[in-house]
Amino acid sequence: MGRALYRRIVLLTDAAAVRGARGRCPVTGRAEHRVALVTGAAGAVGTAIASRLIDDGWAVALVDAVDTRALAEELGHGVDAGSSPVRAIRADLASPEGLAGAVAEALTWRGRVDALINNAGLQLRSPLHELEPDAWDRVFAVNVRAPMLLAQALEPAWRAQGCGGSIVDIVSRDWVAGGPHAYTASKSGLVGLTRSLSISLGPLGVRVNAVAPSFMATPFTMRGRSDDEADEVVERFRRMSPLGRVATVDDVAGAVSFLVSDDASFITGEVLHVCGGTQLAAHP
């Protein structure tokens, strides 16, 4: 990202960040008054994460390329939009300007952002000989570049707030075991970004970790599969796990809830595998 665009992002976020810094930091051990920004919120995993954080007491900004107003109303239990703990923000995660606008809207909404959950992701199952450079680049734009730009946009806010913060990147077991080319490479890159950001943002009190789930039976993972193919892949991963089941979206949401909590206050730069032991097995 060029210097001119970075300056525009800082201008968009700085005023809201300073307003938020005038208030007190959230009370240690309590989620009340803390704000999380969740990307890919309309998907099964994103919705589960948002729902868990709301149950924990967080206010949550739902960021997605699709309209999430109905979801925000549902998760906010029909509370009037002005006082709801949920905000729908529509943004193209492949657009630097869209990402900057999403951060600015979240900061304007509550005056602060305490946690960033990079859950949005694109996947390509194309064999190597069919991979198109443009499709590869879009996967990396959403899966790796967007988390970097969001962290970059939030850095001035976290510096002004002076209360620290947390980033949780949703990666995948594939970063260890291998999988679809573009997806696996992007998730491996996101693990690297997680670790480098944990070092650069650590002095601000911002912790950066990743959650690496194994296969989950969601619309995202089942897209393009027949019923028989879906049943077969679920059974393969069930057999791979010493625990005898596949991961669920609630397993991931619970891991995120822990990592953004004060119970994880001395954990940073880590990858938490929510895999039921399948990360220890060879590729299925």
Buried (B, 14 or more C-beta within 10 A) or exposed (E): BEEEBBEBBBEBBBBBBBBBBEEEBBEEEEBEBBBBBBBBBBBBBBBBBBBBBBEBEBBBBBBBBEEBBEBBBEBBEEEEEEEBBBBBBBBBBBBBBBBBBBBBBBBBBBBBBBBBBBBBBBBBEEEEEEBEEEEBEBBBBBBBBBBBBBBBBBBBBBBBBEBBBBBBBBBBBBBBBEBBBBBBBBBBBBBEBBBEBBEEBBEBBBBBBBBBBBBBBBEBBBEEBEEEEBEEBBEEBBEBBEEEEBBBBBBBBBBBBBBBBEEBEEBBBBBBBBBBEBBEBEEE
